[in-house]
Amino acid sequence: MVELQIVVAPSVLERLRTEDEAFLVELQRRYTGRLTFKSELHRHPESFCIADGQTGKILYSVGEAKTV
């Protein structure tokens, strides 16, 4: 089973929990995987990263967290 952790901005996480929840549940079921989501307060909404859920190794990343 594939385990992925996706790091996004808080506003993106809110949308994933509401509008896109059914789609994500179906995606996990169809591909026998597990997705976990984490938000970072200063991450830009268009920035995200995908990490291996077991090792934490970054597999893919777009953009960066906003500077404070």
C-alpha positions in Angstrom: 0.0 0.0 0.0 1.3 3.5 -0.9 1.3 6.0 1.9 1.7 9.7 1.0 1.7 12.8 3.1 0.7 16.0 1.3 1.6 19.4 2.9 -0.5 22.3 1.8 -1.7 25.8 3.0 -4.5 25.9 5.6 -7.0 27.3 3.1 -6.3 24.4 0.7 -6.6 21.8 3.5 -10.0 23.3 4.4 -11.2 22.8 0.8 -9.9 19.3 0.7 -11.8 18.5 3.9 -15.1 19.9 2.6 -15.6 20.2 -1.1 -13.1 17.5 -2.2 -13.4 14.9 0.6 -15.6 12.4 -1.3 -13.2 12.4 -4.3 -10.1 11.8 -2.1 -11.8 8.9 -0.3 -12.7 7.3 -3.6 -9.1 7.9 -4.9 -7.7 6.1 -1.8 -10.1 3.2 -2.2 -9.5 2.8 -5.9 -5.7 2.8 -5.6 -5.3 1.1 -2.3 -3.4 3.9 -0.8 -3.4 6.2 2.2 -3.3 10.0 1.9 -2.6 12.1 5.0 -2.7 15.9 4.8 -0.8 18.4 6.9 -1.1 22.2 6.7 1.7 24.7 7.2 0.6 28.1 8.3 3.0 30.1 6.1 2.7 27.9 3.0 1.5 29.7 -0.1 -1.8 28.3 -1.4 -0.2 27.3 -4.8 2.7 25.6 -3.0 2.6 21.9 -1.9 4.8 19.0 -1.3 4.3 15.2 -1.4 6.3 13.0 0.9 6.6 9.3 1.5 4.3 8.6 4.4 6.7 6.1 6.0 10.1 7.8 5.5 9.2 11.4 5.2 11.3 11.7 2.1 10.1 14.5 -0.2 8.9 13.0 -3.5 7.6 16.1 -5.2 7.5 19.8 -4.3 6.2 22.9 -5.9 6.9 26.4 -4.4 7.9 27.2 -0.9 6.5 28.3 2.4 5.9 32.0 2.6 8.5 33.9 4.6 7.3 35.7 7.7 
